[in-house]
Amino acid sequence: MAGYVDNKEDLSMRLRRAEGQVRGIQKMIENDTYCIDILTQVSAVTKALETVALSLLDDHLAHCMAEANEQGGPIAEEKLREASAAISRLVRS
């Protein structure tokens, strides 16, 4: 079972909101809206997606990592590598 199962509705709601924001940005571009106003909305969408990503990461650490840690050995090592790679991708973006 996915670690985010308890937060699934909240994550879906946040993603739907971000999707609406992206559609709004597209309309802003079509309507020749001032660049800075568009950039402000891009920043808001980026923050919304970062919030989703951090929530998923937190759930992964609290559930998947904890479970793998109980099993130990190669499974725990693999989950740790996955988490480190995910954190690295988030930091770089």
Secondary structure as GFF3:
##gff-version 3
##sequence-region A 1 93
A	DSSP	three_ten_helix	5	7	.	.	.	ID=ss1
A	DSSP	alpha_helix	8	30	.	.	.	ID=ss2
A	DSSP	alpha_helix	35	59	.	.	.	ID=ss3
A	DSSP	pi_helix	60	65	.	.	.	ID=ss4
A	DSSP	alpha_helix	66	71	.	.	.	ID=ss5
A	DSSP	alpha_helix	73	92	.	.	.	ID=ss6
###
